[in-house]
Amino acid sequence: MSKLFNIKLQLFATGTTALTNMVNPQVMADMVSAELPSKLKFAPIASVDTTLQGQPGTTITIPAYNYVGEADDLTEGVAMGTVVLETTTKTATIKEAGKAVEITDKAVNSGYGDPLGEAKNQIVMSINDKIDSDCVTALAAATLTHDISAEVTNNFITYTAVVDAVDKFQEEDDEARILFIHPSQKTRLRKDENFIRASDLGDNVLLKGTIGELAGCQVVASNKVPYDDVTGKYTNLIVKPGALAIYLKAKANIEDDRDILKRTTVLAASEYYVAALANPSKVVKFICKN
């Protein structure tokens, strides 16, 4: 007895799916450009300016008005005097920061995760990390300083020390303030009896990652806070909104290139920007030890 086998062959398309089939640099550039400002750590306390996009030149001028002083006493029938409204300016040079990520064909074809999405996220994280570092550098150029690091005792972060640092603002009315501390300072600060937990602040939190409040300053821990492991000094930053300006000159530039011998695809991204201290009177450097 013979049997007839009916064999059906299914033909599959030949070839290997490479990352170049998945990459659209223009689409990725739009995605990265949209995410950059929202994920910057210091963006909520800074003015993020994109008006320079498409404008020529590599240097920008940052203006600021000088205060005209308090009002004068007036005498009836006597004309009041006038003062000149003056501005000061400083220049800042646009810089370029970038990162390149190389992805193998094996990673693409292994079926593990989303290598393209991961590359995009890593690029955003990398550029943000660099801009945030430059933000701290800009803030650290402020001239208002409260330094207790040389004191023999009580040279660490406390409620009283923060109050004294805030007084450097010489403000007549309380304003919103962020105290940036190093993560290694959190334990001591949280044990201060005047520390208010973030959960007790309700909807008044100014910045994502706020851990609480001390002496009217909302506290945010950041590894960007300068720490000198030789002297043990921390340069904490007490910052008011408007102290910082971030200028994004152009939409993120994304390019891709294929290495046929290594069987990899390289994604390269860059961003033109500058982080500048817009108002030095809105920053106090609080130098202490832990």
Summary of the structure (lengths in Angstrom):
residues: 290
radius of gyration: 26.9
end to end distance: 91.9
largest distance: 128.9
contacts: 775
relative contact order: 0.23
helix: 26%
strand: 31%
